[in-house]
Amino acid sequence: MLVTTKKMLLAARDSGYAVGAFNAENMEMIVAVLAASQELHAPIILQSTPLMMRFASAALYAAMTKAAMEHITMPVALHLDHGDSHEVAVQSLRAGYTSLMLDGSRLPYGENIALTRRVVELAAPCGVPVEAELGAVGGTEDGLSGQATGTDPDQAADFLARTGADFLAVGIGTAHGVYRAQPKLDLDRLEAIRARVDVPLVLHGASGLTERDIQACVARGICKINFATELRLAYSGGIKELLAERPETFDPKELGRAAMARVKAAAMESIRYCGCEGKASASG
């Protein structure tokens, strides 16, 4: 059941859990994450970035997702992750995405407000909610690179009032990609942001965080948690393991099955960490 993220994340905010959002980059990853959702009766979000869309179009990702959902009864949202322009937001809407992110966090504050507001005005008539970002998540992934910048709690309230964004991705010390050292999460900052705004908050760069880290963030208002690198490592790890055991393997279907098993297991673990197992009925 393809839905928007609006009811999904408001339910998470009101009931104290988060929804897992997964960057699924091909057919096998999409099918594996959907299987994890179905088995655990959990709402999920499938995401693709502009860089992924330059590899294969938004329309192709949307078509694969819709076809893969034929026997899926759980609520699933299709989300643009780190959208970097009005144009990519338009492409995603036309393809049937049910949720958008406009990431203007690397722009000057006023430009971030203006671009985010423009995408909010684009999506609103379609009933599609918009995630924005203030502050910056560090690290490198899918063409994104930079230093982490903490979100200013007072500025967050002003930003939301001026943009009308439905959700806010915050900078509290996480990073994209593989962590070289355990991150130091600024939970006090997160609490201060939660005290000033009431929209669902989003955590990027969660791959590599511990279960305790994730649950500490959820307890302080995080309602959507993004996982990307973790799925990539699971996917490639499944293939590497199969080839190490059976180097003569050449059938892509066998490679795909090995990768899917690992991705499904990783997604199930993340869903449980988020606390959204069994929460499907609240999100549909």
C-alpha positions in Angstrom: 0.0 0.0 0.0 1.7 3.2 -1.2 1.1 6.1 1.1 2.6 9.5 2.0 4.8 10.0 4.9 2.5 12.5 6.6 0.3 10.1 8.6 3.2 7.7 9.0 5.5 10.1 10.8 2.8 11.9 12.8 1.8 8.5 14.2 5.5 7.8 15.0 5.8 11.2 16.7 2.7 10.7 18.8 3.5 7.2 19.8 7.2 7.4 20.4 8.9 5.3 17.7 10.6 6.0 14.4 10.0 4.7 10.9 13.0 3.2 9.0 13.8 4.9 5.7 15.9 2.8 3.3 17.9 3.8 0.3 17.1 0.8 -2.0 19.2 1.1 -5.1 18.0 -1.7 -7.3 15.3 -4.3 -7.7 16.8 -6.8 -5.3 17.2 -4.2 -2.5 13.6 -3.0 -3.0 12.2 -6.5 -2.8 14.3 -7.4 0.2 13.3 -4.3 2.2 9.6 -4.8 1.3 9.9 -8.4 2.5 11.3 -7.2 5.8 8.4 -4.7 6.2 5.8 -7.4 5.4 7.3 -9.9 7.8 7.5 -7.5 10.7 4.2 -5.7 10.0 6.1 -2.4 9.9 5.6 0.8 7.9 8.7 1.7 5.9 10.0 4.4 3.5 11.9 3.5 0.3 14.2 6.3 -0.8 16.3 7.3 -3.8 18.7 10.2 -4.2 19.4 12.5 -7.2 22.6 10.6 -7.9 20.7 7.3 -8.0 18.2 8.9 -10.4 21.0 9.8 -12.7 21.9 6.1 -12.8 18.3 5.0 -13.4 15.4 7.5 -13.6 12.9 8.3 -10.9 10.2 6.8 -13.1 12.1 3.5 -13.2 12.5 3.4 -9.4 8.9 4.2 -8.9 7.8 1.5 -11.4 10.0 -1.1 -9.8 8.6 -0.2 -6.3 5.0 -0.3 -7.5 5.5 -3.7 -9.2 7.3 -5.2 -6.2 4.4 -4.1 -3.9 1.8 -6.3 -5.7 1.5 -8.6 -2.6 2.7 -6.1 0.0 -0.1 -5.0 2.4 2.1 -2.8 4.7 2.1 1.0 4.3 5.1 2.1 2.2 6.2 5.6 1.2 8.4 6.4 -1.8 10.6 9.3 -0.9 13.1 11.6 -2.7 16.2 11.7 -0.4 18.4 14.8 -0.5 16.7 16.4 -3.4 18.9 19.3 -4.5 16.7 21.3 -6.9 13.2 22.2 -7.8 13.6 20.3 -11.0 14.4 16.9 -9.3 11.4 17.5 -7.1 9.2 17.9 -10.2 10.6 14.7 -11.7 9.9 12.8 -8.6 6.3 14.1 -8.3 5.6 13.2 -11.9 7.0 9.7 -11.3 4.6 9.1 -8.4 6.8 9.7 -5.4 4.7 10.2 -2.3 7.2 12.2 -0.2 10.0 14.7 -1.0 13.1 16.0 0.6 14.6 19.3 -0.4 18.1 19.6 1.1 19.2 23.2 1.0 21.4 22.8 4.1 24.6 23.8 2.2 23.0 27.0 0.9 23.0 30.3 2.8 20.1 30.4 5.2 17.9 32.7 3.1 18.4 30.6 0.0 17.6 27.4 1.9 14.3 29.0 3.0 13.4 30.2 -0.5 14.1 26.9 -2.2 12.4 24.8 0.4 9.4 27.0 0.3 9.2 26.7 -3.4 9.2 22.9 -3.2 6.6 23.0 -0.4 4.3 25.1 -2.7 4.9 22.7 -5.5 4.1 19.6 -3.5 1.1 20.9 -1.4 -1.5 20.7 -4.2 -0.6 17.0 -4.7 -0.9 16.2 -1.0 2.8 15.3 -0.8 4.7 16.3 2.3 8.2 17.8 2.3 11.2 17.1 4.5 13.8 19.9 4.8 17.2 20.0 6.4 18.8 22.7 8.6 22.3 22.2 9.8 24.3 19.6 7.9 25.1 15.9 8.2 28.8 15.3 7.6 30.6 12.5 5.7 30.5 11.4 2.1 27.7 9.5 0.3 26.0 9.8 -3.1 27.7 13.0 -4.1 27.2 14.6 -0.7 30.3 15.7 1.1 31.0 18.1 3.9 31.5 18.8 7.6 28.7 18.2 10.1 27.0 21.4 11.3 24.7 21.4 14.3 21.1 22.6 13.9 20.4 25.8 15.8 17.2 25.2 17.8 15.9 28.8 17.6 16.7 29.0 13.9 14.8 25.7 13.4 11.6 27.2 14.7 12.0 30.3 12.4 12.9 28.1 9.4 9.8 25.9 9.7 7.5 29.0 10.2 8.9 30.5 7.0 9.0 27.4 4.8 6.0 25.3 5.9 8.1 22.1 5.7 6.4 19.1 7.2 9.5 17.4 8.7 13.0 18.5 9.6 16.3 16.7 9.2 18.6 17.8 12.0 22.4 17.9 12.5 23.3 16.4 15.8 26.7 14.8 15.0 25.9 11.9 12.6 27.5 11.5 9.2 26.9 9.8 5.9 29.0 6.8 4.8 31.2 4.6 7.0 32.1 5.9 10.4 35.8 5.9 11.1 35.1 6.5 14.8 32.0 6.2 16.9 30.1 9.4 16.5 29.4 11.7 19.5 25.7 12.5 19.3 24.6 15.9 20.7 21.5 14.7 22.5 21.1 18.0 24.4 20.8 19.8 21.1 18.2 17.3 19.9 16.2 17.9 23.1 16.4 21.7 22.6 15.2 21.4 19.0 12.3 19.1 20.1 11.3 21.7 22.7 11.0 24.5 20.0 9.3 22.6 17.1 6.6 20.1 16.9 7.1 18.6 13.4 8.5 15.1 13.1 12.3 15.2 13.2 14.6 13.1 10.9 18.0 11.6 11.5 20.4 11.0 8.6 23.6 9.0 8.7 22.3 6.3 11.0 24.2 3.3 9.5 26.7 2.3 12.1 24.9 3.7 15.1 24.3 1.3 17.9 20.8 0.2 19.0 21.3 2.3 22.1 22.2 5.4 20.1 19.1 5.0 17.9 16.8 4.5 20.8 18.2 7.5 22.6 17.4 9.6 19.5 13.9 8.2 19.2 13.2 9.0 22.9 14.1 12.6 22.1 11.8 13.1 19.1 13.4 11.5 16.1 10.6 10.0 14.0 12.3 8.9 10.7 15.8 7.3 10.5 17.7 6.9 7.3 19.8 3.9 6.4 21.9 3.7 3.2 25.5 2.6 3.8 24.3 -0.3 5.9 22.3 -1.7 3.1 25.1 -1.3 0.6 27.5 -3.2 2.9 24.9 -6.0 3.4 24.2 -6.2 -0.4 27.9 -6.4 -1.4 28.7 -8.6 1.6 26.2 -11.3 0.5 27.7 -11.4 -3.0 31.3 -11.5 -1.7 30.5 -14.4 0.7 28.8 -16.4 -2.1 31.7 -15.9 -4.4 34.2 -16.8 -1.7 32.4 -20.1 -1.1 31.6 -20.8 -4.8 33.8 -18.7 -7.0 32.4 -20.5 -10.1 29.0 -18.8 -9.6 28.0 -16.6 -12.6 24.2 -16.6 -12.5 23.0 -13.1 -11.6 19.9 -14.6 -9.9 22.1 -16.5 -7.5 24.1 -13.5 -6.7 20.9 -11.5 -6.3 19.4 -14.0 -3.8 22.5 -13.9 -1.7 22.5 -10.1 -1.6 18.7 -10.0 -0.9 19.0 -12.3 2.1 21.6 -10.0 3.7 19.7 -6.8 2.9 16.5 -8.2 4.3 18.3 -9.2 7.6 19.8 -5.7 7.8 16.5 -4.0 7.2 14.8 -6.1 9.8 17.4 -5.3 12.4 17.0 -1.6 11.7 13.2 -1.7 11.8 13.4 -3.3 15.3 15.9 -0.7 16.5 13.5 2.1 15.3 10.6 0.5 17.3 8.2 0.4 14.3 7.7 -3.4 14.2 4.0 -4.1 14.4 3.1 -0.5 13.8 1.6 -0.8 10.3 -2.0 -0.2 11.3 -1.1 3.3 12.7 0.5 4.4 9.4 -1.9 3.3 6.7 
